[in-house]
């Protein structure tokens, strides 16, 4: 692994932690009783959900998808127990991947 790759990974994780800290501070400031547990237990999911919410590839027909962040924040803010699995975020997954959680999030955001 090259040094630049290690630096990028560290930087990416550090940025995700910083984002989580500010989200927690903001949610507490508007009255939500939240802590770091969900972020700590699902840090990789949260990081990937942030990426999927912002990633676009016009050539491949990939648009940003907020549904994964919606599931995360419904768990955090509303005490829901949505399944948070990284494999549901795979773009163009094989037929064997369960996308139930992402489909559920799309239904809840459309209503």
C-alpha positions, -999 to 999 in steps of 0.1 A, spaced: 0 0 0 14 34 -10 18 62 15 -8 83 -4 -33 56 -1 -27 53 37 -30 91 40 -62 92 20 -77 64 42 -67 82 74 -80 115 61 -113 100 50 -118 84 84 -108 115 102 -133 136 81 -161 111 88 -154 113 125 -154 151 123 -187 150 104 -202 127 130 -191 150 159 -207 181 143 -239 162 135 -242 150 171 -235 186 184 -262 200 160 -288 174 168 -283 180 205 -286 217 200 -321 212 185 -332 189 213 -324 154 201 -309 130 227 -282 113 206 -248 99 213 -219 85 194 -229 48 197 -245 44 163 -217 62 146 -191 40 164 -209 8 157 -216 17 120 -187 40 111 -179 23 78 -216 22 68 -219 59 77 -189 68 56 -201 48 26 -236 63 30 -221 98 28 -203 88 -4 -234 73 -20 -254 104 -11 -229 125 -31 -216 102 -59 -227 107 -95 -214 90 -126 -234 103 -156 -217 79 -181 -228 49 -160 -262 63 -151 -254 65 -113 -271 92 -94 -267 102 -57 -288 81 -34 -298 95 0 -318 64 11 -288 49 30 -283 81 51 -321 82 57 -320 48 72 -290 57 94 -307 89 106 -340 72 112 -322 48 135 -303 77 152 -331 102 156 -362 81 157 -349 50 175 -358 27 145 -339 -5 139 -332 -4 102 -306 -29 90 -274 -10 81 -254 -32 57 -227 -20 34 -236 -45 8 -269 -28 1 -250 2 -12 -233 -17 -41 -241 -1 -74 -256 -26 -99 -254 -55 -74 -258 -91 -84 -292 -108 -79 -279 -123 -46 -276 -91 -27 -305 -81 -5 -316 -45 -11 -346 -47 11 -333 -20 35 -326 5 6 -360 -2 -10 -376 4 24 -358 38 27 -370 48 -8 -406 40 2 -403 61 34 -388 91 17 -414 91 -11 -443 91 13 
